[in-house]
Amino acid sequence: MRRLTKKKALTLVKELDAFPKVPESYVESTASGGTVSLIAFTLMAVLAFLEFFVYRNTWMRYEYEVDKDFSSKLRINIDITVAMRCQYIGADVLDLAETMVASDGLKYEPVNFELSPQQRLWHMTLQHIQERLRVEHALQDVLFKAAIKAAPPAQSHSEDSSTSLNACRIHGHLYVNKVAGNFHITVGKSIPHPRGHAHLAALVSHDTYNFSHRIDHLSFGEAIPGIISPLDGTEKVSPDPNHMFQYFITIVPTKLNTYKVSADTHQYSVTERERMINHAAGSHGVSGIFMKYDISSLMVKVTEQHMPLWQFLVRLCGIIGGIFSTTGMLHGMVGFLVDVVCCRFQIGIYRHLKEAPLNAQENSETPVPSENYSQQ
């Protein structure tokens, strides 16, 4: 009984066989079939190799949601060089609630405004990257994945006296409230005031005003590699001492999660405006550099992703099976057409050979006139 059941099971399995085997005695190998098989195997190998590179490639996925973090502090990373002596200028932050933030995290370093050849090369390279980023936005995804970390060449201090240094480098970081605010650099040191703040500028001559500046770096949040901020590499030269430079910045909280970096940071967009201060002509204001920033309510989540393994296997099977089936069909169609042409050619030859004896027989039965008849 068990043997009978086993035999029925084997018979049922054989009937379900979707890949029936053909005896080798019924299979004929041809040169054309071998050529097509070689071409098909080569094409399979090439496409499978290219598909592997597609599998290894990654892309950035962007998601948007409401930023619910309003209690944390916002970090501002600053590295700005102003073409004035350090004792003449002051930098501070005043937020929307008129809360003055202490600028203890900033350092004032006397430097030369002119760059060395190495620094100028770095600055020109950074400006070129900024130009490409404005045209090709996908380049930022490459920077995200590469996580490039580099720093400009250090400024030299070969001068013996600080009197020859004509500029001031303000660098460091500040922690401010996560609300809109205004970071500014203007004449005179800041003085605490019950109603806000003020700058002691009465002792500075107007002839010494020069707010030509260079922004080597300005970012918000955690400083991470792979992000080049829009104002990095900006250089403004003022033709007039009384000049106001304004930057209106919109900050977007960003969560970056790649295979190399995972951090909470901020990106921003910026618009610029500058004008000359001339009270006689009605252009009122205060000379200096003003960066007014506002924080967006939306947060961007940037995640690096790649093709899943199961999808890669499905695509690979599709490539191999598709090429194998397609080349087999093409080879069968070409073989059929060749057989049809050869058959027609053989039929034509057969008819020609069959008609040739009949023509010869007809030619032999044709009477030939005799000489006597011709003479008559």
C-alpha positions, 0 to 999 in steps of 0.5 A, a space after each residue: 500500500 505504501 509503495 502504491 501511494 509512493 508511486 502515485 505521488 511520483 507520478 503526480 510530481 512527474 505530471 507537474 514537471 514544467 521543465 521536461 527533459 529532452 533526450 540528447 539523441 533528439 538534440 542537434 547542435 549547430 554552429 549558428 546556435 552556438 554563435 547565438 548562445 555565445 552572444 547571449 551569454 556575453 550580453 547576460 554577463 555585461 548587463 549583470 555586471 552593470 546591474 551590480 553597479 546600479 545595486 551599489 549606487 545610492 540616492 538621497 530621499 527627502 521627507 518633510 515634517 513639522 519641526 516640533 523642537 522649539 526649546 533647544 538652542 541654535 548654534 551659529 558657526 561664524 568665520 568672517 574677516 572684516 577690513 577694519 581693526 578689531 578695536 573698532 568693531 563689535 559683533 553680537 546677536 539680538 533675537 526677536 524677543 530683544 534678548 541680547 546674546 553674549 558673544 563670549 564664544 567669538 574670538 577677534 584675531 588681527 589679520 591681513 585682509 589680502 589672502 596668500 596665493 594658497 588661500 586665494 586658490 582655496 577661495 576661488 575653488 570654493 566660489 567655483 563650487 558655489 556657482 556649480 551648486 546654484 546650477 546643478 542642485 544634484 551636486 549637493 547629494 554627491 557632497 552629502 554622500 561623500 562627506 568631504 571634510 576640508 579646511 582652508 589654509 591657515 593664515 600666516 602671522 609672519 609680521 613682527 608687529 600687529 600694527 601692519 594687520 589691517 583686518 579682523 577675523 571674527 570666528 567662533 560659535 554662539 548659542 542663541 534661542 531658536 527664534 528669529 534674530 539679527 547677528 550684526 557686525 558694526 562700529 564700536 563694541 556692544 554695551 548692555 542696555 536696559 532697552 536693548 543694546 548699543 554700540 560705542 561708536 563715538 570715538 571711531 572716525 568715519 574715515 576708518 569705516 570699511 566694511 569690506 568683508 569675506 565670509 569664510 564660513 557661516 552655518 547653523 547647527 552642528 558643523 558636519 562635513 559634506 555641507 557647503 553653506 550658501 554664504 561660504 566664500 562670499 567676498 564683498 568689497 565696499 567702495 564707500 566707507 559708509 556702507 550697509 550689507 544685509 543678508 536675509 537668511 531662512 534656516 531649515 532644520 535638517 536631519 541628515 542620515 547617510 552611511 558616513 554621517 548621522 547628525 541634526 544640522 541646519 541648511 539655509 537660503 539667503 538673499 542679499 542687499 547692500 546700499 550706501 548710507 547717505 543721510 543727506 540723500 535720504 538713505 538712512 541706516 547704520 553702516 555694518 554687516 547685518 544678518 537677519 535670520 528666521 527659522 522655518 517651521 518645516 524640517 527636512 529629513 535627508 536619508 541615503 538609500 540603495 536598492 534592496 537585495 531582493 529587488 536586485 535579484 529580481 532584476 537580475 533574474 529578469 535580465 538573464 531570463 529575458 535575454 535567454 528567451 528573446 535570443 531563443 525566439 530570434 534564433 528560431 525566427 531567423 532559422 525559420 526564415 532561412 529554411 523558407 528561403 532555402 526551400 524556395 531556392 531548392 524548389 526553383 532549382 528543381 523546377 529549372 532542372 525539370 524544365 531543362 530536358 523538356 526544352 531539349 526534347 522540343 528542340 530535338 523534334 523540330 524538323 531541319 530543312 534539307 538541301 534539296 528543298 533549299 535549292 528549290 
